[in-house]
């Protein structure tokens, strides 16, 4: 069997190196490229046309969501698996809606990642056990309300991640080269979309769900 070509897009070098080592030491796979920049991931996909792409959804300068949408246009035969620290089902749903074929969390085992790659390569969709278990828990908890993460814009996702890093509104404004007022408007919209009452609730939500990645 010809080896399955894989591109790894993750902003942590240690993760890229680890997965490159693991996959390249398996006779089924060959890592043909890796990168820590989401725009570079799009360009590498266009040039190399990998069969499988492991896409960290928490990437810069554009999110893994936007990178996935762009890759679907420039390398339509590539099958994308979203990879994230985030175990909330809404994130997996959003990735699958925009064209990814699978979703695994970074808590997944090596064996489950291999299984995900093989299932997606064979044309199936794959969602890791952690996400499936969380979906089951949500169904059982009748009063559980899932925040409408799908409604967030790319800019709002960026701001949430910067808040998680501990940046103030002023620092976020400087970082994104936008006005302080614009940042506050985005924060207000995030609260509304996630059905949170105030900034304290937003901080608690972010801390309890890690980052969007």
Order of alpha helices (4+ residues) and beta strands (2+ residues): beta-alpha-beta-alpha-beta-alpha-beta-alpha-beta-alpha-beta-alpha-alpha-alpha-alpha-alpha
